[in-house]
Amino acid sequence: MFFDHEQPSRLSQSERLSRIRLARSSNIGPITFRKLLDRFGTARDAIEQLPDIIAKTKGFRKIVLASRNDTVVEIELAQKCGAKPVIWGDPEYPALLARIEDAPPYFYAIGRVELLARPAIGLVGARNASANGCGFARKLSHSLCDAGYVVVSGMARGIDGAAHEAALKADPKANGGTIAVLGGGVDVIYPREHRDLYGKLCEQGCVISEMPPGLQPQARHFPRRNRIISGLSYGTVVIEAGRNSGSLITARFAGEQGRDVFAVPGSPTDPRAAGPNSLIRDGAILCDSADVILDALRDATQNTHLFEDFHQFNTNARSPEANSDPARYDDIAQSIVQDAENSGSKEPSQSIEIDSELGDLSPIDTDADQSGKVLDLLSTTPLLIDDLIRASELPANSISSILIELELAGRVERHPGNRVSRIAK
């Protein structure tokens, strides 16, 4: 039996819009987004407190908050192509994806959203795949779907396309299926020769992307896409990949996320086998049949530790630093809802530009001392946050707050594996 993780109750419409707005703000990445919600409880409160955070740190990073109008326009564009936003905290948000450190604050989905809740396996490989490689990918995909798993891939040429096509032909009664994670907007077909495949995925499977609708894919988008493929999956299978293949990036993400990595071996004379063979040497599970994957997944789906860090944020939480007048928050919520209902209005965009070079606002001495102490302990070499807590002798929640402020100020940056470093000036 698959692990049935309890999902949070549905967010209010005002909070959903606020979370999209916060996530689309410049210099607010997935990790910072999560930290802000941890600290303030709601995106509405986080947005209200951002100017004070930036001013207190006297940083030099500029943050531009996405306007309410622009947020509504983006959602409208998604609706026109049949996509819906799945937001961090929504019941539909996949619990396994939520477990990764840099989970997307939200993404758009077209098709069978219910597939997001089913156990999945990533299947990736070379774009210039051989006929044998594509044939093996189809065989694996079909078998996994017949066993009740969802196959996740990137809709690229070669292995990805073969995996999706086979999954779409599997027995629908088996409760399998397929999810395509795109590098561009959820409505942008890439590559163009997969137009027919894209149409079938939208009808019979599910297509998702964290990019705004209409955005053309760029090279820098694909590593971000790859971490979602592995994040949705209990394990990732690599079939044919060169030494510098993006598929190896997906495998690396899977390993960092604590998921299984499978690799299909190949001839040492074939450059496309270099990637999988190197993964096997590094400890990946040698995969020569679907049974190898299924045996490993039976154990993985019972590992409840994969869900231990799934946050169910209380959308009614209040920041102790927030304005004590509840009517103010009611007004904010009502204005966001009204903006959504009156999205056809001509109200101008209200982007808020926060320039952190605000020397007139003095920070509290104790906070400044603590921030300085943390900065002194950091260097340009990434340091585990647990080690930073021990070295600073400060409470974990204080370190978390200080790091948020320093990150927003452009003084520190985060790294995979819960590490942080100082940004050299």
N, C-alpha and C positions, 0 to 999 in steps of 0.2 A: 504494500500500500504506500502511495506517495505521501510525503509529509504535507499535511494540510495546515499551512500557516495562516493564522488569523490576520486579516487585513484591517486597516483603520476604517472608521466611519467616514462618510463622504464629507469633503470640505465644503464650506459655504462658497457660493459663487464669488463673493467679494474677495475671499482669501485665495481662491484659485487664480483670479485675475492678478492679484497682488504678487503671487508667486511667479507668474509668468513675467510680470513687469520687473521684479527683482532679478530674475535669472537673465533677462535680456539686457540688463544694465552693464555698461562697460566696466571692465576690470572686476566683475563679480563672477568668478568661476564656480564650478560645481562644488568644490570643497568649501569655499567661502560661503556659498549659498547655504550649505548644510550647517556650517558653524553659526551663521547668523540666526537660523531657525532654532538651533539648539539654545542660543543665548536669549533670544527675544520671544520665542514661542510662535510668533506669527510673522508673515512677510510684511503685513501692514505696520507692525511695531518696528520691524527691522528697517523699513524704508524711512520711518519717521526719525529713527535714532542715528541713521548714517551720517548726517551732517555733523552731529556732535562727536561721533567717533573719529571722523577725519580731522575735525578741528583740534581735538584733544591730542592727537598724535603729531600734529604739526608736520605731516608728511608732504610729499610732493606729487603723489599720484592723483590724477584727475578722474573723477567718476561722473558719468552722465547717466542718470536714471532714465530708463525707458518711460515715455509718457503713457498715460492711460489711453489716450487716443490711439497711439501707435500700437499698443498692445491689442486693443479691440480690432484694429485693422488687420493685424496679423492673424488673429483668430478667424476673422471673416474670410480671409484668403484661404485658410485651411478648410473652412466649411464649404467653400465653393468647389473644392476638389474632393469632397467627401471625407475629409480627415477630421479627427477629433483630438484635442490635446489630452494626454495622459500625464497627470501632474504628480510630483512627489507628494504622497499622502493620500492620493485617490485610491479607492479599493482596487481599481484595475492595474495599479502600478505593480510590476512584478517584484515579489518579495526577494527573489534571488538577485535581481539587478540592484535593488535598493541596498543590498549588503556591501557592494563595492565602494571603495573610498570616494571615487569621483563619479558616482552615479549621476546621470543627467537630471537636472531639476525637473524637466518635463520633456516630452517628445510627442510627435504627432503620429497617429496610426490610422491606416485605411484598411478596411476589411474585417476579418474575424478577430476582434480584440480579445475574445475569450481564450485564444491560443496563448496569450501572454501569461496566463495562469497555469499552464501545463508544463510538465517537466521537459526540458529541452537539451539538445546537444548541438554544439557548433560544428559545422563541416566546411572547411575552407581549403583552398589550394591554388595551384597555378592558373593563370589566365590562358597561357599557351599550353594547356594540358594535352597529354597524349590521349589517343582513343582508349587505351587500356585504363588510364587514370580516370577518365570520365565514366567509363563503364563500371569501374569499381565504386566510384562515388555514387552512381545511380543505385547499385546493389546495396550499399550501406544505407543510403537514405531511405530506400523502400523498406528495408528490413526494420530500421529504427522506427519508422512511422507505423508499420504493422504491429510493432511492439508497444505502441501508445505514446511514443515520444514525438516532440516537435523538432524539426530540423531547422537550425538557424544558419543563415549564410548572408553574403553581401550582394547577391544578384550580379556579380561580375561575370565576365566570360569564363569559359572553361569549367573548372570544378564547381564553382558556385552555381552556375546555371544548371549543370547536370544534377546537382543535389536538389535544387528547387523543383525541376521538372519531374524527377522521380517521386518526390514527396507528394506532388499534386496528383499523381496517378495511383497513390496508395489507397487501400480500402478505407473509406471515410468512417466506417463503423469501428475502426480500431482506435479512434480518438487521437490519431497523430495529426500532422499538419506541417506547415512550414512558415517561417517568418523571414522576411528580407529586410536587412538593415541597410539603409542607403547613406551614401556620403554627401549627397546634396539634399535639396528639398524633397519632401515626401511625394511631391507631384512631378518631380523631374526624372525622366527616364534616361538612365545611363548604365550600360551603353545602349545606343539607339536600336541596335538589332534585337534587343530584348523587349521591344514594345509589346509583342504578344504575350511573352512571359509575364511582364509587369501587369497586364490586364488580368491574366489568370490569377496572379498572386493577390490582386486587390479583391477579387471575387471569392476565391476559394481559400486563400491563405491570409497573411497579414503583412503589410508593408509599413515600416516605421522609420522615422528620422528625427534627430534632435535639432536639425537645421530648420530655419524658417522656410515656409513654402516659397517656391520659385527660385531658390538659391542654387546656382549651378555648382556642381562638385569641383573641388580643387584638391590638389595633392595633399595639402595639410589637413584636410577633413577626414581622410581615410583612417589614420591611426585613431582618431576619436571614435569613428564608427566601429573599428575593430574591438575596442574595449567594451562596447555594448554587446557585440556578438558573443564574446567570451563571458561577459557579465550576466547575460540571460541564460547561460548554459551551465549544466553540471560538469561538462567536459568539452574539450575542443579536439576535433580530429583534423590532422593536416595530411593532405594527399598531394604529392608533387609540389615542391616549392624550392626555388633557388635559394642560395645562401642569403641574399638580400631581399627576399620576398616579404611582402606585407603580411603573408600568412604566418610567418615566424613572429611578427609583432603580436598578432592575435594569440599565438601560443604563449608568448612571454607574458601577456596580460593575464591569460588563464592561470599560469603558474603563480603570478603575484596575487591573484584573487583567491588562491587556494583551491582551484579546480583541477580536475584531471586533464592531462595532455596526452593524446594518442597520436601516433605517427605511423603512416603506412610506409614500410621500407621499400627501397627500389635498388636498381642496379647502380653500383658505384661509377659506372661509365656514363650514366645519364645525369646531366646537370640538374634536372628537375628533382632528382632524388637526394641531392645534397642537403637540402633543408630537413626533410624527415629523418634521414640517416643521422644527421648531427643531433637532432632532438632525442633520438633513441640513445645515442651515446651519452647524452646529458641526463638520462633518466626517464624519458617519456615512455609510455606504455606502447610496446610494439603491437600494432593492430593489423591482423591479417584476415579478420572476419568481424561481422556484426556481433557475434557472441562475446568477443573480447570486451567490446564496449558495454554490452548489456550486463555482463557479469560485474564490471566495475561500477556501473551506474546503480545497480541494485543496492550497493553499499552507500554510494554517494547520496542517494535520495533519502536515506535514513539519518544522515548526519545533520542533526538539528543545530549544530554550532554554526552552520552556514547562515543561519537567520538570527543569531544572537544580537547583532547590532542593528536590526531593523527598527527604526524609530517610528513611533506613532505619536506625532506631535499633537499636542492639545491646542487646537486653533483658538481656544478662548484664553490661552495663557497670557499673562500680563508681565511686562518687564518691570522690575522694581524701579527703573529709572524713568519709566514712561509717565506721561501726564496722568494724574489721578482722576481726571474728569472723564467718566465713561461715555458721556454724550459726544465727546470729540471723536472717539473711535466709531461710534454709531454713525456719525456724520461722514467719516471717511468711507465706511462700508457702503453707506447709501449712495455716496457720490460715485463709487466705482460701479455699483449695480446700475445706476442711472446712465453712466457713460456706455455701458454695454447695451442697455435698452435703446439708447438714443445714438447709436453708433453712426447714424447718417447725418449727425449734426455737423456744422462747419466750425465747431470750436477748435481753435488753433492748438497745435501740439504744445504740451507743457513740460518738455524735458527740463530737468533740474540739473544744472551743472554745478558740481561741488568741487571747488578748487581747494585742495588741502593746504595751500600756502596761506594760512590765515594766522598771521603772527599776533594779531590783537587778542586772540583767545588763549588764555593761559591754562595749561593743564593743572590738575591737582598734583601737589608735590609728591604724595605717596605713589600715585600711579606713574608719574614720570620717573621716579626712582626705580620702580619695579620694571618699567619698560626698558630703562637704561641698563639695568642689571641683566635682563634677558638678552638684549642686544650684545652686551659685552661677552656673554657666554657663547654666542653664536659666531660662526665663521662662514666662509663661502663653501666649506665642506658640509654636506648634509648631516644632520645630527638627529638621532631618534628623539621624539618628543618625550618619551619616558625618561631618557637620560637627561634631557633638559630640565624636567621636573625635579629629578633627584639633585642635579647640580645647583639649581636655583633655590631649592628648599622652599619653594612657593607651592600653594595648593594647585591641584590640577585644573580647577575651574578658573583660577586666576591666570594660569599660563594660557589656557584656551582663549580667554578674553584678550589678553595682551597680544597673542599671535594674530588674532583677527584684526586688531587695530594696526599692528605693524604691517600685516599683509596688505590691508587697504591703503596704507600710507606708502606702499611700494618699498618697504625696507627689508622684508623677508619674503621668501618664496617656499612653497611646499613641494615635496617630492613623494613619489610612490613609496609605500612602506612606512607611512606615518613619520616621515622625516621632514626637517625644515632647515633652511640655511639662510644666512645673511646675504643680501644683495650688495655686491661691491659698488661703491659710488665712483 
